[in-house]
Amino acid sequence: MDFSRVRGFALDEYIGLPSGDPRSYAAVIDSEVVQRLGLRPGSVQVPNVAAADLDAAARGYEQAIRSAGGVDLQILGIGHNGHLAFNEPGAALDSRTRVEQLAERTRRANARFFDSPGQVPTRCMTQGIGTILDARRLLLIAHGADKAEIIARALQGPVSPDCPASALQLHPRVTVLLDPAAAARLPAGKDHR
């Protein structure tokens, strides 16, 4: 496949990690996406968390997405507390890219990538739920029994800021890929399209 024209926008980035830190999403995107797919360096933008004015950087990120013509396909995961990107419970469903405080549960889940839990950043810049919902197509991927409860809540519960991923129900073109364990709490025998 020819990926020479692919451009992307990362969902989020930690605030407070040193430039080039291998645990940053910029480094992960570079090694796991850009290099593996043979994309041009810089073809996937990551929020600028080194900017002196983070609010202006967030607005600039939104503008860069708009200037690129928007996002055709947004690839998503889901946190145990229902977060999408780093939109923690309570995030407005029309939120835009912004600085966010990470929930303690999210920090504990991400501690596996750090030497100690205390090293996990407390803040990030994240695309907002409104930004995510602007994408033409959404793809949510989840696996494991530990995601079954939140998947059921997100896909079948009420749409609410208490479960940010429930906003997926508002989008007309969502594909959800789950392994059997993650789908275990969804009704059997039902087409979940």
ZADO-1210 file (C-alpha; in nm, 4 decimals, padded with zeros to 6 digits):
<atoms>
<atom x="00.0000" y="00.0000" z="00.0000" code="MET" pos="1"/>
<atom x="00.1093" y="00.3539" z="-00.0696" code="ASP" pos="2"/>
<atom x="00.0994" y="00.5633" z="00.2472" code="PHE" pos="3"/>
<atom x="00.2901" y="00.8592" z="00.1008" code="SER" pos="4"/>
<atom x="-00.0098" y="01.0937" z="00.1259" code="ARG" pos="5"/>
<atom x="-00.1241" y="00.9856" z="00.4722" code="VAL" pos="6"/>
<atom x="-00.1360" y="01.2538" z="00.7380" code="ARG" pos="7"/>
<atom x="-00.2479" y="01.2061" z="01.0914" code="GLY" pos="8"/>
<atom x="-00.3212" y="01.3767" z="01.4207" code="PHE" pos="9"/>
<atom x="-00.2480" y="01.2046" z="01.7494" code="ALA" pos="10"/>
<atom x="-00.5298" y="01.2029" z="02.0001" code="LEU" pos="11"/>
<atom x="-00.3251" y="01.3273" z="02.2923" code="ASP" pos="12"/>
<atom x="00.0105" y="01.3851" z="02.4562" code="GLU" pos="13"/>
<atom x="00.1397" y="01.3933" z="02.8119" code="TYR" pos="14"/>
<atom x="00.2471" y="01.7275" z="02.9550" code="ILE" pos="15"/>
<atom x="00.5721" y="01.7287" z="03.1496" code="GLY" pos="16"/>
<atom x="00.7812" y="01.4585" z="02.9861" code="LEU" pos="17"/>
<atom x="01.1181" y="01.5693" z="02.8485" code="PRO" pos="18"/>
<atom x="01.1410" y="01.6130" z="02.4712" code="SER" pos="19"/>
<atom x="01.2202" y="01.2782" z="02.3071" code="GLY" pos="20"/>
<atom x="01.1085" y="01.0721" z="02.6089" code="ASP" pos="21"/>
<atom x="01.0288" y="00.7219" z="02.4743" code="PRO" pos="22"/>
<atom x="00.7078" y="00.7136" z="02.6824" code="ARG" pos="23"/>
<atom x="00.5675" y="01.0215" z="02.5085" code="SER" pos="24"/>
<atom x="00.3002" y="00.9633" z="02.2484" code="TYR" pos="25"/>
<atom x="00.5166" y="01.1510" z="01.9976" code="ALA" pos="26"/>
<atom x="00.7853" y="00.8819" z="02.0385" code="ALA" pos="27"/>
<atom x="00.5343" y="00.5962" z="02.0348" code="VAL" pos="28"/>
<atom x="00.3608" y="00.7311" z="01.7228" code="ILE" pos="29"/>
<atom x="00.6977" y="00.7723" z="01.5519" code="ASP" pos="30"/>
<atom x="00.8216" y="00.4206" z="01.6284" code="SER" pos="31"/>
<atom x="00.4922" y="00.2290" z="01.6049" code="GLU" pos="32"/>
<atom x="00.3158" y="00.4148" z="01.3237" code="VAL" pos="33"/>
<atom x="00.5402" y="00.6448" z="01.1201" code="VAL" pos="34"/>
<atom x="00.8405" y="00.4143" z="01.0964" code="GLN" pos="35"/>
<atom x="00.6444" y="00.0885" z="01.0667" code="ARG" pos="36"/>
<atom x="00.4245" y="00.2220" z="00.7862" code="LEU" pos="37"/>
<atom x="00.7079" y="00.4058" z="00.6155" code="GLY" pos="38"/>
<atom x="00.5366" y="00.7430" z="00.6502" code="LEU" pos="39"/>
<atom x="00.7194" y="01.0697" z="00.5967" code="ARG" pos="40"/>
<atom x="00.8683" y="01.2066" z="00.9203" code="PRO" pos="41"/>
<atom x="00.6313" y="01.4666" z="01.0611" code="GLY" pos="42"/>
<atom x="00.3283" y="01.3285" z="00.8769" code="SER" pos="43"/>
<atom x="00.1551" y="01.2605" z="01.2094" code="VAL" pos="44"/>
<atom x="00.1174" y="01.5697" z="01.4243" code="GLN" pos="45"/>
<atom x="00.1122" y="01.5475" z="01.8016" code="VAL" pos="46"/>
<atom x="-00.0194" y="01.8247" z="02.0296" code="PRO" pos="47"/>
<atom x="00.2543" y="02.0753" z="02.1146" code="ASN" pos="48"/>
<atom x="00.2832" y="02.0378" z="02.4893" code="VAL" pos="49"/>
<atom x="00.6126" y="02.2282" z="02.4998" code="ALA" pos="50"/>
<atom x="00.4437" y="02.5533" z="02.3964" code="ALA" pos="51"/>
<atom x="00.4624" y="02.8469" z="02.6377" code="ALA" pos="52"/>
<atom x="00.0861" y="02.9002" z="02.5922" code="ASP" pos="53"/>
<atom x="-00.0837" y="02.5611" z="02.6064" code="LEU" pos="54"/>
<atom x="-00.4312" y="02.7012" z="02.5428" code="ASP" pos="55"/>
<atom x="-00.3075" y="02.8664" z="02.2237" code="ALA" pos="56"/>
<atom x="-00.1349" y="02.5402" z="02.1255" code="ALA" pos="57"/>
<atom x="-00.4650" y="02.3548" z="02.1723" code="ALA" pos="58"/>
<atom x="-00.6471" y="02.6059" z="01.9516" code="ARG" pos="59"/>
<atom x="-00.3662" y="02.5728" z="01.6959" code="GLY" pos="60"/>
<atom x="-00.4070" y="02.1947" z="01.6947" code="TYR" pos="61"/>
<atom x="-00.7790" y="02.2322" z="01.6248" code="GLU" pos="62"/>
<atom x="-00.6969" y="02.4714" z="01.3409" code="GLN" pos="63"/>
<atom x="-00.4391" y="02.2295" z="01.1952" code="ALA" pos="64"/>
<atom x="-00.7031" y="01.9545" z="01.1875" code="ILE" pos="65"/>
<atom x="-00.9522" y="02.1867" z="01.0149" code="ARG" pos="66"/>
<atom x="-00.6871" y="02.3072" z="00.7674" code="SER" pos="67"/>
<atom x="-00.6118" y="01.9462" z="00.6735" code="ALA" pos="68"/>
<atom x="-00.9781" y="01.8951" z="00.5844" code="GLY" pos="69"/>
<atom x="-01.0653" y="01.7137" z="00.9060" code="GLY" pos="70"/>
<atom x="-01.0069" y="01.3534" z="01.0040" code="VAL" pos="71"/>
<atom x="-01.1301" y="01.0746" z="00.7775" code="ASP" pos="72"/>
<atom x="-01.0744" y="00.7889" z="01.0231" code="LEU" pos="73"/>
<atom x="-01.0243" y="00.8314" z="01.3963" code="GLN" pos="74"/>
<atom x="-00.8820" y="00.5212" z="01.5658" code="ILE" pos="75"/>
<atom x="-00.9774" y="00.4955" z="01.9317" code="LEU" pos="76"/>
<atom x="-00.9272" y="00.2886" z="02.2415" code="GLY" pos="77"/>
<atom x="-01.1307" y="00.3096" z="02.5593" code="ILE" pos="78"/>
<atom x="-01.0156" y="00.3512" z="02.9170" code="GLY" pos="79"/>
<atom x="-01.1504" y="00.1469" z="03.2064" code="HIS" pos="80"/>
<atom x="-01.3397" y="00.4546" z="03.3252" code="ASN" pos="81"/>
<atom x="-01.4819" y="00.5209" z="02.9774" code="GLY" pos="82"/>
<atom x="-01.2328" y="00.7833" z="02.8701" code="HIS" pos="83"/>
<atom x="-01.1767" y="00.8459" z="02.4989" code="LEU" pos="84"/>
<atom x="-00.8358" y="00.9907" z="02.4219" code="ALA" pos="85"/>
<atom x="-00.7725" y="01.1561" z="02.7596" code="PHE" pos="86"/>
<atom x="-01.1275" y="01.2869" z="02.7967" code="ASN" pos="87"/>
<atom x="-01.1910" y="01.1770" z="03.1524" code="GLU" pos="88"/>
<atom x="-01.5383" y="01.1289" z="03.3056" code="PRO" pos="89"/>
<atom x="-01.7085" y="01.4666" z="03.3306" code="GLY" pos="90"/>
<atom x="-01.5652" y="01.5956" z="03.0014" code="ALA" pos="91"/>
<atom x="-01.8184" y="01.7909" z="02.7983" code="ALA" pos="92"/>
<atom x="-01.9450" y="01.5971" z="02.4995" code="LEU" pos="93"/>
<atom x="-01.8821" y="01.9013" z="02.2782" code="ASP" pos="94"/>
<atom x="-01.5295" y="01.9645" z="02.4148" code="SER" pos="95"/>
<atom x="-01.2433" y="02.0623" z="02.1883" code="ARG" pos="96"/>
<atom x="-00.8669" y="02.0054" z="02.2137" code="THR" pos="97"/>
<atom x="-00.7511" y="02.1264" z="02.5538" code="ARG" pos="98"/>
<atom x="-00.5350" y="02.0639" z="02.8587" code="VAL" pos="99"/>
<atom x="-00.6846" y="01.7967" z="03.0844" code="GLU" pos="100"/>
<atom x="-00.6060" y="01.6629" z="03.4308" code="GLN" pos="101"/>
<atom x="-00.5611" y="01.2840" z="03.4224" code="LEU" pos="102"/>
<atom x="-00.7814" y="01.0789" z="03.6534" code="ALA" pos="103"/>
<atom x="-00.6028" y="00.8707" z="03.9133" code="GLU" pos="104"/>
<atom x="-00.7409" y="00.5496" z="03.7604" code="ARG" pos="105"/>
<atom x="-00.5976" y="00.6484" z="03.4210" code="THR" pos="106"/>
<atom x="-00.2613" y="00.7245" z="03.5780" code="ARG" pos="107"/>
<atom x="-00.2609" y="00.3847" z="03.7554" code="ARG" pos="108"/>
<atom x="-00.3458" y="00.2078" z="03.4279" code="ALA" pos="109"/>
<atom x="-00.0595" y="00.3876" z="03.2505" code="ASN" pos="110"/>
<atom x="00.1915" y="00.3280" z="03.5302" code="ALA" pos="111"/>
<atom x="00.2987" y="00.0057" z="03.3564" code="ARG" pos="112"/>
<atom x="00.4887" y="00.2224" z="03.1057" code="PHE" pos="113"/>
<atom x="00.6875" y="00.4023" z="03.3763" code="PHE" pos="114"/>
<atom x="00.9422" y="00.2975" z="03.6388" code="ASP" pos="115"/>
<atom x="00.7103" y="00.4075" z="03.9185" code="SER" pos="116"/>
<atom x="00.3520" y="00.5352" z="03.9456" code="PRO" pos="117"/>
<atom x="00.4806" y="00.8733" z="04.0604" code="GLY" pos="118"/>
<atom x="00.6460" y="00.9272" z="03.7218" code="GLN" pos="119"/>
<atom x="00.3156" y="00.9180" z="03.5315" code="VAL" pos="120"/>
<atom x="00.2283" y="01.2729" z="03.4253" code="PRO" pos="121"/>
<atom x="-00.0777" y="01.4312" z="03.5841" code="THR" pos="122"/>
<atom x="-00.1754" y="01.6446" z="03.2850" code="ARG" pos="123"/>
<atom x="-00.2078" y="01.6083" z="02.9101" code="CYS" pos="124"/>
<atom x="-00.3376" y="01.7801" z="02.6007" code="MET" pos="125"/>
<atom x="-00.6156" y="01.5861" z="02.4333" code="THR" pos="126"/>
<atom x="-00.8494" y="01.6150" z="02.1407" code="GLN" pos="127"/>
<atom x="-01.1926" y="01.6848" z="02.2818" code="GLY" pos="128"/>
<atom x="-01.4929" y="01.4639" z="02.2366" code="ILE" pos="129"/>
<atom x="-01.6422" y="01.7188" z="01.9979" code="GLY" pos="130"/>
<atom x="-01.3187" y="01.7098" z="01.7982" code="THR" pos="131"/>
<atom x="-01.3315" y="01.3294" z="01.7855" code="ILE" pos="132"/>
<atom x="-01.6985" y="01.3283" z="01.6810" code="LEU" pos="133"/>
<atom x="-01.6124" y="01.5582" z="01.3881" code="ASP" pos="134"/>
<atom x="-01.4203" y="01.2722" z="01.2219" code="ALA" pos="135"/>
<atom x="-01.6010" y="01.1158" z="00.9286" code="ARG" pos="136"/>
<atom x="-01.5561" y="00.7611" z="01.0644" code="ARG" pos="137"/>
<atom x="-01.4683" y="00.6261" z="01.4073" code="LEU" pos="138"/>
<atom x="-01.3018" y="00.2925" z="01.4798" code="LEU" pos="139"/>
<atom x="-01.2969" y="00.1723" z="01.8419" code="LEU" pos="140"/>
<atom x="-01.0764" y="-00.1263" z="01.9223" code="ILE" pos="141"/>
<atom x="-01.0819" y="-00.3020" z="02.2593" code="ALA" pos="142"/>
<atom x="-00.9855" y="-00.6401" z="02.3965" code="HIS" pos="143"/>
<atom x="-00.9945" y="-00.8257" z="02.7231" code="GLY" pos="144"/>
<atom x="-01.2514" y="-00.9063" z="02.9897" code="ALA" pos="145"/>
<atom x="-01.1471" y="-00.6006" z="03.1899" code="ASP" pos="146"/>
<atom x="-01.3045" y="-00.3832" z="02.9178" code="LYS" pos="147"/>
<atom x="-01.6378" y="-00.5715" z="02.8946" code="ALA" pos="148"/>
<atom x="-01.8268" y="-00.3645" z="03.1518" code="GLU" pos="149"/>
<atom x="-01.7207" y="-00.0255" z="03.0167" code="ILE" pos="150"/>
<atom x="-01.7832" y="-00.1349" z="02.6558" code="ILE" pos="151"/>
<atom x="-02.1414" y="-00.2319" z="02.7445" code="ALA" pos="152"/>
<atom x="-02.1883" y="00.0949" z="02.9318" code="ARG" pos="153"/>
<atom x="-02.0453" y="00.3013" z="02.6449" code="ALA" pos="154"/>
<atom x="-02.2421" y="00.1310" z="02.3692" code="LEU" pos="155"/>
<atom x="-02.5719" y="00.0611" z="02.5465" code="GLN" pos="156"/>
<atom x="-02.5943" y="00.2899" z="02.8457" code="GLY" pos="157"/>
<atom x="-02.7130" y="00.6480" z="02.8467" code="PRO" pos="158"/>
<atom x="-02.5067" y="00.9062" z="02.6618" code="VAL" pos="159"/>
<atom x="-02.3449" y="01.1018" z="02.9411" code="SER" pos="160"/>
<atom x="-02.0264" y="01.2890" z="03.0335" code="PRO" pos="161"/>
<atom x="-01.9952" y="01.0311" z="03.3140" code="ASP" pos="162"/>
<atom x="-01.8894" y="00.7844" z="03.0418" code="CYS" pos="163"/>
<atom x="-01.7199" y="00.9890" z="02.7694" code="PRO" pos="164"/>
<atom x="-01.7108" y="00.6916" z="02.5301" code="ALA" pos="165"/>
<atom x="-02.0914" y="00.6869" z="02.5329" code="SER" pos="166"/>
<atom x="-02.0623" y="00.9809" z="02.2890" code="ALA" pos="167"/>
<atom x="-01.9867" y="00.7166" z="02.0237" code="LEU" pos="168"/>
<atom x="-02.3619" y="00.6569" z="02.0162" code="GLN" pos="169"/>
<atom x="-02.4007" y="01.0070" z="01.8689" code="LEU" pos="170"/>
<atom x="-02.1875" y="00.9347" z="01.5620" code="HIS" pos="171"/>
<atom x="-02.3438" y="00.7873" z="01.2461" code="PRO" pos="172"/>
<atom x="-02.0393" y="00.5866" z="01.1326" code="ARG" pos="173"/>
<atom x="-01.8760" y="00.3915" z="01.4140" code="VAL" pos="174"/>
<atom x="-01.7114" y="00.0522" z="01.3805" code="THR" pos="175"/>
<atom x="-01.6306" y="-00.1362" z="01.7008" code="VAL" pos="176"/>
<atom x="-01.3823" y="-00.4251" z="01.6945" code="LEU" pos="177"/>
<atom x="-01.3883" y="-00.6396" z="02.0077" code="LEU" pos="178"/>
<atom x="-01.2551" y="-00.9772" z="02.1051" code="ASP" pos="179"/>
<atom x="-01.5093" y="-01.2144" z="02.2648" code="PRO" pos="180"/>
<atom x="-01.3959" y="-01.1227" z="02.6172" code="ALA" pos="181"/>
<atom x="-01.4504" y="-00.7492" z="02.5636" code="ALA" pos="182"/>
<atom x="-01.7900" y="-00.8193" z="02.4026" code="ALA" pos="183"/>
<atom x="-01.9025" y="-01.0519" z="02.6832" code="ALA" pos="184"/>
<atom x="-02.1537" y="-00.8082" z="02.8379" code="ARG" pos="185"/>
<atom x="-02.3236" y="-00.7217" z="02.5112" code="LEU" pos="186"/>
<atom x="-02.6434" y="-00.9128" z="02.4310" code="PRO" pos="187"/>
<atom x="-02.5706" y="-01.2393" z="02.2511" code="ALA" pos="188"/>
<atom x="-02.7023" y="-01.2963" z="01.9030" code="GLY" pos="189"/>
<atom x="-02.7553" y="-00.9276" z="01.8321" code="LYS" pos="190"/>
<atom x="-02.5992" y="-00.7420" z="01.5413" code="ASP" pos="191"/>
<atom x="-02.4122" y="-00.4544" z="01.7052" code="HIS" pos="192"/>
<atom x="-02.3707" y="-00.2346" z="01.3998" code="ARG" pos="193"/>
</atoms>
